[in-house]
Amino acid sequence: MIVTMPERVEEGVVALNQHFVLVHGIGGGSWCWYKIRCLMENSGYKVSCIDLKSAGIDQSDADSVLSFDDYNKPLMDFMSDLPENEQVILVGHSAGGLSITQACHKFANKIRLAVYVAATMLKFGFLTDQDHKDGVPDLSEYGDVYELGFGLGHDKPPTSALVKKEFQRKIIYPLSPHEDSTLAAMLLRPGPLLALMSAQFREDGDEVEKVRRVYIRTRHDKLVKPEQQEAMIKRWPPSTSYELDSDHSPFFSTPFLLFGLLLKAAALDVGLDAIN
């Protein structure tokens, strides 16, 4: 299912007690959701925005975060602390897709819906060469774009990465308002590259399949390219996919449309529950 504009969500279709949990990508933080959070809270929804280890206001150094479990611990702790009878809607952007996938493996009964926004959607993380091809951004066409950190020594693989400021707007925010790309340039931090690349979920896969998934594609994405998004969708098909006419950061470039699609996905999920 592909749409470029969200259909109107009828009043009352989506229960306003639904709880959205928003998870950022590498280098980002909960701050990147400020427009979406405002729209949701003004409409009566409960919203939580997570800062993963070394991101946002978390003071950890990315070069000291060496495992995915450590990096994703804030989300895992959040899910663990939820009451057993509460279900949330997880939304992951970019590498945040890995974070919500791990949550789906471990806390399936607490998740009503998982929404991947231009996100890495790999059922078991980075286990195969194909996983790396589909899920790792290839920015080689732009030249030397990363500032790398070497927390284990320069003779070891890099432990952190940040897109250099001169490339950030061109690659991550080309269709976003200049105010937002300026804000991002001030707030982006190195992300724990080694930890993210070690993301592997070796569970049998039965639990994660209990969670309904929706994918929101970004047509003009220069980071997680459309063909990568298509490949991940084909290999692990979600129940529904939508498409936005946006860059990699629709929370900046098309916030109202993204907001509409998130509500549409939630409304569809409620409808399916009623049918079942």
C-alpha atoms as a printed R data frame, in Angstrom:
    type eleno elety resid chain resno       x       y      z
1   ATOM     1    CA   MET     A     1   0.000   0.000  0.000
2   ATOM     2    CA   ILE     A     2   1.589   3.260 -1.107
3   ATOM     3    CA   VAL     A     3   0.268   6.774 -0.644
4   ATOM     4    CA   THR     A     4   1.884  10.162 -1.066
5   ATOM     5    CA   MET     A     5  -0.728  12.083  0.941
6   ATOM     6    CA   PRO     A     6  -2.357  10.784  4.101
7   ATOM     7    CA   GLU     A     7  -6.082  10.371  3.895
8   ATOM     8    CA   ARG     A     8  -8.072  12.233  6.511
9   ATOM     9    CA   VAL     A     9  -8.128  10.395  9.815
10  ATOM    10    CA   GLU     A    10 -11.696  10.511 11.101
11  ATOM    11    CA   GLU     A    11 -12.157  12.037 14.527
12  ATOM    12    CA   GLY     A    12 -12.510   9.399 17.177
13  ATOM    13    CA   VAL     A    13 -11.020   6.569 15.103
14  ATOM    14    CA   VAL     A    14  -7.697   6.705 16.894
15  ATOM    15    CA   ALA     A    15  -7.898   6.433 20.646
16  ATOM    16    CA   LEU     A    16  -6.241   9.477 22.167
17  ATOM    17    CA   ASN     A    17  -4.825   7.412 24.988
18  ATOM    18    CA   GLN     A    18  -2.358   5.861 22.550
19  ATOM    19    CA   HIS     A    19   1.259   6.289 23.572
20  ATOM    20    CA   PHE     A    20   3.832   7.004 20.866
21  ATOM    21    CA   VAL     A    21   7.518   6.361 21.656
22  ATOM    22    CA   LEU     A    22   9.852   8.129 19.220
23  ATOM    23    CA   VAL     A    23  13.427   6.911 18.663
24  ATOM    24    CA   HIS     A    24  16.092   8.904 16.802
25  ATOM    25    CA   GLY     A    25  18.846   7.744 14.444
26  ATOM    26    CA   ILE     A    26  22.632   7.872 14.754
27  ATOM    27    CA   GLY     A    27  23.939  11.261 15.830
28  ATOM    28    CA   GLY     A    28  20.452  12.588 16.539
29  ATOM    29    CA   GLY     A    29  18.486  12.857 19.730
30  ATOM    30    CA   SER     A    30  14.991  13.304 21.066
31  ATOM    31    CA   TRP     A    31  15.223  16.946 19.926
32  ATOM    32    CA   CYS     A    32  14.742  15.920 16.283
33  ATOM    33    CA   TRP     A    33  11.096  15.049 17.019
34  ATOM    34    CA   TYR     A    34  10.138  18.476 18.378
35  ATOM    35    CA   LYS     A    35   7.635  19.257 15.580
36  ATOM    36    CA   ILE     A    36   6.023  15.820 15.684
37  ATOM    37    CA   ARG     A    37   5.850  15.834 19.482
38  ATOM    38    CA   CYS     A    38   4.180  19.245 19.446
39  ATOM    39    CA   LEU     A    39   1.597  18.142 16.860
40  ATOM    40    CA   MET     A    40   0.854  14.939 18.760
41  ATOM    41    CA   GLU     A    41   0.611  16.460 22.233
42  ATOM    42    CA   ASN     A    42  -1.553  19.327 20.954
43  ATOM    43    CA   SER     A    43  -3.873  16.640 19.547
44  ATOM    44    CA   GLY     A    44  -4.101  14.829 22.874
45  ATOM    45    CA   TYR     A    45  -1.650  11.960 22.360
46  ATOM    46    CA   LYS     A    46   0.890  10.771 24.890
47  ATOM    47    CA   VAL     A    47   4.450  11.015 23.534
48  ATOM    48    CA   SER     A    48   7.818   9.859 24.861
49  ATOM    49    CA   CYS     A    49  11.077  10.721 23.085
50  ATOM    50    CA   ILE     A    50  14.109   8.598 23.949
51  ATOM    51    CA   ASP     A    51  17.741   9.718 24.056
52  ATOM    52    CA   LEU     A    52  19.882   6.646 23.438
53  ATOM    53    CA   LYS     A    53  23.330   6.272 25.021
54  ATOM    54    CA   SER     A    54  25.659   9.141 23.952
55  ATOM    55    CA   ALA     A    55  22.797  10.968 22.163
56  ATOM    56    CA   GLY     A    56  20.832  14.097 22.963
57  ATOM    57    CA   ILE     A    57  21.224  15.055 26.610
58  ATOM    58    CA   ASP     A    58  22.906  11.765 27.568
59  ATOM    59    CA   GLN     A    59  26.437  12.719 28.559
60  ATOM    60    CA   SER     A    60  28.167   9.484 27.529
61  ATOM    61    CA   ASP     A    61  31.028   9.662 25.024
62  ATOM    62    CA   ALA     A    62  30.173   7.795 21.820
63  ATOM    63    CA   ASP     A    63  33.691   6.369 21.672
64  ATOM    64    CA   SER     A    64  33.047   4.617 24.988
65  ATOM    65    CA   VAL     A    65  29.812   2.952 23.795
66  ATOM    66    CA   LEU     A    66  31.049  -0.273 22.221
67  ATOM    67    CA   SER     A    67  28.037  -2.596 22.137
68  ATOM    68    CA   PHE     A    68  24.550  -2.213 20.728
69  ATOM    69    CA   ASP     A    69  23.027  -3.434 23.982
70  ATOM    70    CA   ASP     A    70  24.767  -0.581 25.803
71  ATOM    71    CA   TYR     A    71  23.711   1.988 23.199
72  ATOM    72    CA   ASN     A    72  20.075   0.844 23.208
73  ATOM    73    CA   LYS     A    73  19.808   0.407 26.982
74  ATOM    74    CA   PRO     A    74  17.715   3.583 27.497
75  ATOM    75    CA   LEU     A    75  14.981   2.211 25.229
76  ATOM    76    CA   MET     A    76  15.191  -1.267 26.755
77  ATOM    77    CA   ASP     A    77  14.926   0.214 30.253
78  ATOM    78    CA   PHE     A    78  11.959   2.313 29.180
79  ATOM    79    CA   MET     A    79  10.178  -0.741 27.777
80  ATOM    80    CA   SER     A    80  10.998  -2.827 30.837
81  ATOM    81    CA   ASP     A    81   9.516  -0.167 33.133
82  ATOM    82    CA   LEU     A    82   6.211  -0.014 31.241
83  ATOM    83    CA   PRO     A    83   3.315  -1.664 33.064
84  ATOM    84    CA   GLU     A    84   2.596  -5.150 31.744
85  ATOM    85    CA   ASN     A    85  -0.851  -4.105 30.543
86  ATOM    86    CA   GLU     A    86   0.351  -1.043 28.584
87  ATOM    87    CA   GLN     A    87   1.145  -1.137 24.875
88  ATOM    88    CA   VAL     A    88   2.997   1.566 22.948
89  ATOM    89    CA   ILE     A    89   3.496   2.510 19.319
90  ATOM    90    CA   LEU     A    90   7.229   2.528 18.577
91  ATOM    91    CA   VAL     A    91   8.506   4.877 15.870
92  ATOM    92    CA   GLY     A    92  12.136   4.546 14.754
93  ATOM    93    CA   HIS     A    93  13.943   6.863 12.350
94  ATOM    94    CA   SER     A    94  17.008   5.782 10.352
95  ATOM    95    CA   ALA     A    95  19.279   3.651 12.588
96  ATOM    96    CA   GLY     A    96  16.520   3.902 15.191
97  ATOM    97    CA   GLY     A    97  14.953   1.052 13.232
98  ATOM    98    CA   LEU     A    98  17.531  -1.262 14.791
99  ATOM    99    CA   SER     A    99  16.553  -0.010 18.241
100 ATOM   100    CA   ILE     A   100  12.850  -0.673 17.813
101 ATOM   101    CA   THR     A   101  13.525  -4.071 16.216
102 ATOM   102    CA   GLN     A   102  15.433  -5.161 19.318
103 ATOM   103    CA   ALA     A   103  12.509  -3.950 21.421
104 ATOM   104    CA   CYS     A   104  10.132  -6.013 19.265
105 ATOM   105    CA   HIS     A   105  12.237  -9.111 19.902
106 ATOM   106    CA   LYS     A   106  12.254  -8.594 23.650
107 ATOM   107    CA   PHE     A   107   8.972  -6.822 24.465
108 ATOM   108    CA   ALA     A   108   6.526  -7.882 21.741
109 ATOM   109    CA   ASN     A   109   3.572  -7.985 24.132
110 ATOM   110    CA   LYS     A   110   4.105  -4.331 25.084
111 ATOM   111    CA   ILE     A   111   4.170  -3.049 21.492
112 ATOM   112    CA   ARG     A   112   0.966  -2.336 19.579
113 ATOM   113    CA   LEU     A   113   2.709  -1.232 16.383
114 ATOM   114    CA   ALA     A   114   6.248  -0.564 15.104
115 ATOM   115    CA   VAL     A   115   6.697   2.206 12.536
116 ATOM   116    CA   TYR     A   116   9.940   2.499 10.564
117 ATOM   117    CA   VAL     A   117  10.580   5.984  9.133
118 ATOM   118    CA   ALA     A   118  13.326   5.845  6.485
119 ATOM   119    CA   ALA     A   119  14.722   3.297  8.878
120 ATOM   120    CA   THR     A   120  16.978   0.256  9.004
121 ATOM   121    CA   MET     A   121  14.520  -2.641  9.085
122 ATOM   122    CA   LEU     A   122  16.475  -5.893  9.416
123 ATOM   123    CA   LYS     A   123  14.810  -8.749 11.279
124 ATOM   124    CA   PHE     A   124  18.028 -10.006 12.882
125 ATOM   125    CA   GLY     A   125  20.267  -6.938 12.539
126 ATOM   126    CA   PHE     A   126  23.589  -7.149 10.710
127 ATOM   127    CA   LEU     A   127  24.108 -10.877 10.261
128 ATOM   128    CA   THR     A   128  24.864 -11.175  6.532
129 ATOM   129    CA   ASP     A   129  26.548  -9.281  3.707
130 ATOM   130    CA   GLN     A   130  23.086  -8.546  2.317
131 ATOM   131    CA   ASP     A   131  22.102  -6.971  5.628
132 ATOM   132    CA   HIS     A   132  25.055  -4.604  5.349
133 ATOM   133    CA   LYS     A   133  24.283  -3.800  1.717
134 ATOM   134    CA   ASP     A   134  20.671  -2.980  2.489
135 ATOM   135    CA   GLY     A   135  21.073  -1.319  5.874
136 ATOM   136    CA   VAL     A   136  24.336   0.632  5.825
137 ATOM   137    CA   PRO     A   137  24.360   4.027  4.068
138 ATOM   138    CA   ASP     A   138  26.785   4.265  1.149
139 ATOM   139    CA   LEU     A   139  27.940   7.877  0.883
140 ATOM   140    CA   SER     A   140  31.070   7.184 -1.139
141 ATOM   141    CA   GLU     A   141  29.779   9.370 -3.994
142 ATOM   142    CA   TYR     A   142  30.273  12.414 -1.762
143 ATOM   143    CA   GLY     A   143  33.889  11.676 -0.875
144 ATOM   144    CA   ASP     A   144  35.256  11.963  2.663
145 ATOM   145    CA   VAL     A   145  32.071  12.825  4.563
146 ATOM   146    CA   TYR     A   146  32.668  11.424  8.041
147 ATOM   147    CA   GLU     A   147  34.483  12.650 11.112
148 ATOM   148    CA   LEU     A   148  35.572   9.400 12.731
149 ATOM   149    CA   GLY     A   149  36.517   8.636 16.313
150 ATOM   150    CA   PHE     A   150  38.982   5.915 17.290
151 ATOM   151    CA   GLY     A   151  38.293   5.137 20.923
152 ATOM   152    CA   LEU     A   152  40.171   1.817 20.730
153 ATOM   153    CA   GLY     A   153  43.197   3.276 18.903
154 ATOM   154    CA   HIS     A   154  43.870   4.333 15.338
155 ATOM   155    CA   ASP     A   155  44.916   0.809 14.406
156 ATOM   156    CA   LYS     A   156  41.413  -0.447 15.291
157 ATOM   157    CA   PRO     A   157  38.064   0.081 13.542
158 ATOM   158    CA   PRO     A   158  36.432   3.475 14.179
159 ATOM   159    CA   THR     A   159  34.156   3.638 17.189
160 ATOM   160    CA   SER     A   160  32.146   6.753 16.273
161 ATOM   161    CA   ALA     A   161  31.091   8.734 13.229
162 ATOM   162    CA   LEU     A   162  29.521  12.097 12.429
163 ATOM   163    CA   VAL     A   163  28.697  13.528  9.011
164 ATOM   164    CA   LYS     A   164  30.849  16.636  8.574
165 ATOM   165    CA   LYS     A   165  28.988  19.923  8.871
166 ATOM   166    CA   GLU     A   166  29.596  20.895  5.248
167 ATOM   167    CA   PHE     A   167  27.771  17.742  4.087
168 ATOM   168    CA   GLN     A   168  24.921  17.613  6.585
169 ATOM   169    CA   ARG     A   169  22.406  19.731  4.715
170 ATOM   170    CA   LYS     A   170  23.284  18.255  1.326
171 ATOM   171    CA   ILE     A   171  22.844  14.658  2.474
172 ATOM   172    CA   ILE     A   172  20.521  14.607  5.478
173 ATOM   173    CA   TYR     A   173  18.342  17.733  5.200
174 ATOM   174    CA   PRO     A   174  18.267  18.963  1.561
175 ATOM   175    CA   LEU     A   175  14.499  19.586  1.530
176 ATOM   176    CA   SER     A   176  14.198  20.694  5.156
177 ATOM   177    CA   PRO     A   177  13.817  24.319  6.295
178 ATOM   178    CA   HIS     A   178  17.155  26.043  6.807
179 ATOM   179    CA   GLU     A   179  16.225  26.771 10.413
180 ATOM   180    CA   ASP     A   180  15.973  23.050 11.104
181 ATOM   181    CA   SER     A   181  19.213  22.085  9.374
182 ATOM   182    CA   THR     A   182  20.911  24.908 11.317
183 ATOM   183    CA   LEU     A   183  19.468  23.564 14.566
184 ATOM   184    CA   ALA     A   184  20.623  20.061 13.651
185 ATOM   185    CA   ALA     A   185  24.152  21.289 12.893
186 ATOM   186    CA   MET     A   186  24.264  22.686 16.436
187 ATOM   187    CA   LEU     A   187  22.915  19.546 18.117
188 ATOM   188    CA   LEU     A   188  24.157  16.540 16.125
189 ATOM   189    CA   ARG     A   189  26.752  14.490 18.006
190 ATOM   190    CA   PRO     A   190  29.036  11.635 16.960
191 ATOM   191    CA   GLY     A   191  27.169   8.342 16.987
192 ATOM   192    CA   PRO     A   192  28.600   5.048 18.294
193 ATOM   193    CA   LEU     A   193  29.373   3.459 14.937
194 ATOM   194    CA   LEU     A   194  30.973   0.280 16.272
195 ATOM   195    CA   ALA     A   195  28.029  -0.351 18.601
196 ATOM   196    CA   LEU     A   196  25.498   0.083 15.800
197 ATOM   197    CA   MET     A   197  27.385  -2.179 13.413
198 ATOM   198    CA   SER     A   198  27.400  -4.894 16.074
199 ATOM   199    CA   ALA     A   199  23.586  -4.962 16.269
200 ATOM   200    CA   GLN     A   200  22.557  -8.613 16.011
201 ATOM   201    CA   PHE     A   201  19.355 -10.176 17.300
202 ATOM   202    CA   ARG     A   202  19.780 -13.921 17.517
203 ATOM   203    CA   GLU     A   203  16.350 -14.754 18.907
204 ATOM   204    CA   ASP     A   204  14.321 -17.306 16.955
205 ATOM   205    CA   GLY     A   205  12.119 -14.612 15.463
206 ATOM   206    CA   ASP     A   206   8.740 -15.816 16.714
207 ATOM   207    CA   GLU     A   207   8.282 -12.937 19.155
208 ATOM   208    CA   VAL     A   208   9.178 -10.177 16.720
209 ATOM   209    CA   GLU     A   209   6.594 -11.459 14.230
210 ATOM   210    CA   LYS     A   210   3.839 -10.768 16.758
211 ATOM   211    CA   VAL     A   211   4.308  -7.025 16.237
212 ATOM   212    CA   ARG     A   212   2.632  -5.345 13.281
213 ATOM   213    CA   ARG     A   213   5.035  -3.193 11.287
214 ATOM   214    CA   VAL     A   214   4.577  -0.197  9.002
215 ATOM   215    CA   TYR     A   215   7.287   1.308  6.801
216 ATOM   216    CA   ILE     A   216   7.288   4.981  5.753
217 ATOM   217    CA   ARG     A   217   9.535   5.468  2.742
218 ATOM   218    CA   THR     A   218  11.231   8.743  1.831
219 ATOM   219    CA   ARG     A   219  11.365   9.280 -1.908
220 ATOM   220    CA   HIS     A   220  14.260  11.774 -2.030
221 ATOM   221    CA   ASP     A   221  16.432  10.146  0.624
222 ATOM   222    CA   LYS     A   222  20.179  10.486  0.039
223 ATOM   223    CA   LEU     A   223  21.205   8.600  3.175
224 ATOM   224    CA   VAL     A   224  19.076   5.449  3.297
225 ATOM   225    CA   LYS     A   225  18.440   5.403 -0.418
226 ATOM   226    CA   PRO     A   226  15.044   4.392 -1.875
227 ATOM   227    CA   GLU     A   227  16.479   1.195 -3.361
228 ATOM   228    CA   GLN     A   228  17.784   0.177  0.081
229 ATOM   229    CA   GLN     A   229  14.399   0.863  1.630
230 ATOM   230    CA   GLU     A   230  12.726  -1.212 -1.084
231 ATOM   231    CA   ALA     A   231  15.154  -4.082 -0.535
232 ATOM   232    CA   MET     A   232  14.487  -4.177  3.206
233 ATOM   233    CA   ILE     A   233  10.720  -4.040  2.635
234 ATOM   234    CA   LYS     A   234  10.952  -6.912  0.137
235 ATOM   235    CA   ARG     A   235  13.058  -9.093  2.431
236 ATOM   236    CA   TRP     A   236  10.933  -8.534  5.559
237 ATOM   237    CA   PRO     A   237   7.551  -7.266  4.349
238 ATOM   238    CA   PRO     A   238   5.623  -5.005  6.732
239 ATOM   239    CA   SER     A   239   1.836  -5.066  6.864
240 ATOM   240    CA   THR     A   240   1.675  -1.641  5.172
241 ATOM   241    CA   SER     A   241   4.040   0.842  3.556
242 ATOM   242    CA   TYR     A   242   3.572   4.502  2.751
243 ATOM   243    CA   GLU     A   243   5.722   6.969  0.865
244 ATOM   244    CA   LEU     A   244   6.539  10.599  1.611
245 ATOM   245    CA   ASP     A   245   7.848  13.128 -0.884
246 ATOM   246    CA   SER     A   246  10.637  14.043  1.521
247 ATOM   247    CA   ASP     A   247  14.332  13.873  2.283
248 ATOM   248    CA   HIS     A   248  15.815  11.630  4.979
249 ATOM   249    CA   SER     A   249  14.307  13.801  7.718
250 ATOM   250    CA   PRO     A   250  10.537  14.051  7.215
251 ATOM   251    CA   PHE     A   251  10.076  15.252 10.798
252 ATOM   252    CA   PHE     A   252  11.619  18.497  9.475
253 ATOM   253    CA   SER     A   253  10.796  18.524  5.770
254 ATOM   254    CA   THR     A   254   7.204  17.194  5.834
255 ATOM   255    CA   PRO     A   255   6.127  17.182  9.504
256 ATOM   256    CA   PHE     A   256   2.376  17.523  8.903
257 ATOM   257    CA   LEU     A   257   2.350  14.688  6.370
258 ATOM   258    CA   LEU     A   258   4.440  12.473  8.637
259 ATOM   259    CA   PHE     A   259   2.120  13.263 11.542
260 ATOM   260    CA   GLY     A   260  -0.853  12.312  9.368
261 ATOM   261    CA   LEU     A   261   0.701   9.017  8.329
262 ATOM   262    CA   LEU     A   262   1.560   8.092 11.911
263 ATOM   263    CA   LEU     A   263  -2.060   8.676 12.915
264 ATOM   264    CA   LYS     A   264  -3.282   6.796  9.846
265 ATOM   265    CA   ALA     A   265  -1.084   3.809 10.712
266 ATOM   266    CA   ALA     A   266  -2.345   3.880 14.299
267 ATOM   267    CA   ALA     A   267  -5.969   4.136 13.135
268 ATOM   268    CA   LEU     A   268  -5.517   1.197 10.771
269 ATOM   269    CA   ASP     A   269  -4.030  -0.833 13.605
270 ATOM   270    CA   VAL     A   270  -7.044  -0.083 15.809
271 ATOM   271    CA   GLY     A   271  -9.310  -1.124 12.933
272 ATOM   272    CA   LEU     A   272  -7.491  -4.414 12.482
273 ATOM   273    CA   ASP     A   273  -7.796  -5.153 16.188
274 ATOM   274    CA   ALA     A   274 -11.528  -4.532 15.991
275 ATOM   275    CA   ILE     A   275 -11.825  -6.938 13.045
276 ATOM   276    CA   ASN     A   276  -9.757  -9.594 14.781
